[in-house]
Amino acid sequence: MADVSEKGETLTRRIFLAGSWSWLRWGAGALLLYPLFRFLGYRTPKQPRIVKVNKVVPVGGFVLEHDFILFVGQTGPWAVSRKCTHLGCRLNYQEKEGALVCPCHHSRFNKDGVRLSGPAKKNLPRFQVATVREDKDGKGYLVTY
């Protein structure tokens, strides 16, 4: 006995095989295109950058670099990004206030990268800092970001 579809047609073997063939072609096309879409969406992982700062910074001092600011405190050195988390503008350090200020929209951050005010919603990223002791290159710091 043949099944009756919604349109009132009977489901014959010819209609069933034609519909199956259509689904099979769609499935094969998806299987063939899947590697292409994976290839197009592939992103290489970001490699960490290591920057050598060849300066000896006293406790309470800082070094202003292009991508980060290196601070040295009683607990040791640390570095924070100079890229504002709001729109990516380069931050300026105001030494008298001890704050990082964004010139674009006036977001403010403290030395630890904690957001104080402004339209930025996130704190600044902190980078790993290693102290280099008397190597062949001399004293300094290695900042990884």
N, C-alpha and C positions, 0 to 999 in steps of 0.2 A: 504494500500500500504506500503511495507517495504522499509526502508531507505537503501541506499547503502553506505558502509563504504569506506575508502580510498583504501583498498585492492581489492575492487570489490565484497566483500561478502555482502550478505544481512543481515541485523540486525534482527535476529529472537529473539523470546522470550527467548529461551534457552541461547543464547549468552548474551543477556541483563541481565538475572538473574545470570549467572555465573560471569559476570563482577561486578554486584552489590554486590554479595556475597563476592567477593575478596575485594572490597572497604570497606564493612562492617567489615570484619575481621581486616583489617589494622586500621580502626578507633577504634575498640574495643581494640586492642592491644595498641594503643597509649594512650587511656583513662586509661587502667590498669597500664601502665608503668609510667605515669605522676607523681603519688605520690612517686614512688620509686626514680625518678630523682630529685624531690624536696627534698626528705630526704637526698640523697647523696650530694646535693649541699648546704645544710644548714650550716651556720657558726654562732656560738654563738657570740653575741655582746660583745665587749671588755669592761670589767668592769674598772672603773677608780681606780687608785692606789693613796692612800693618804699616804704621808711620813711625819713624824714629824722630824723636825730638831731641836734638843735641844740645840741650841747655840744662843747666842745673838751676832748679827753681827753689828759692827759699820757702820755708813754711809760711803760709799766708799769701804766697805769690801765685801768679797765673801766667800762662802763655797762650796767646791768641793765635790760632791757626786758621786756615781757610774753612775747614769742615767741622772743627771742634774747638773747645776751650779746655785747656788742661789746668786744673787747680791742684795745689798741694796744701794739705792741712795737717793737723796733728795726727790724724789717723792714717795718713798716706795720700797718694795722688789719686785723682779721679778726673774723668773727662766727660763733658756733655756736648751734645750736638749743637751746632750753630744754625740749624734749619728749624724754623718755626713750625709747629705742628698744625697751625691754622691753614696757611696757604704756601708755606715753604720759603718765606723770605729769610734772608741772612740776618741773624741777630747781632746786635751790638752790646758790648759789655760796658756798663756804667760802674766804674770802680768805686766812686764815692757812695753810691747807693747799694753796691753789691748785688746788682740785678742785671739780668739779660733782658733787653728791650727790643721788640720787633719794630722796625721803622715803618712798616706798612700799616698795621692796625693796632699798634701799641699793646700787644700782649706782653706780659711781664712774667719772668721766671726768676727764681732764686739761684744761687750757685749750685745747688744740687739738682737743678732742672725741674723743680716742682713749680707748677703753674700758680701764679699769684693773682693775676687779673687779666682781663681782655677776652677777645672772642675765641682764643684757642681753648680746646676742651681737654687735651691730653698733656701730660708732662713730657719733657724732653727726654729722648733716649740717652742712657749712660753707656759709655764705652769702657772696655777693659783696659787697664793701664798696668804695665809691668815696669819696674825700675831696673835699669841696666847699671851694673856696678863695674867700673874699671875694666871694660873689654878692650879689644884692639881699637874699637871705634870711640872709646871714651865713655864718660858718664852721660846719662840721659834717661829717656823714657820711651817705651814702646806702646803705642796706642793702637788697639785693634777695633775696627768698626766695619 
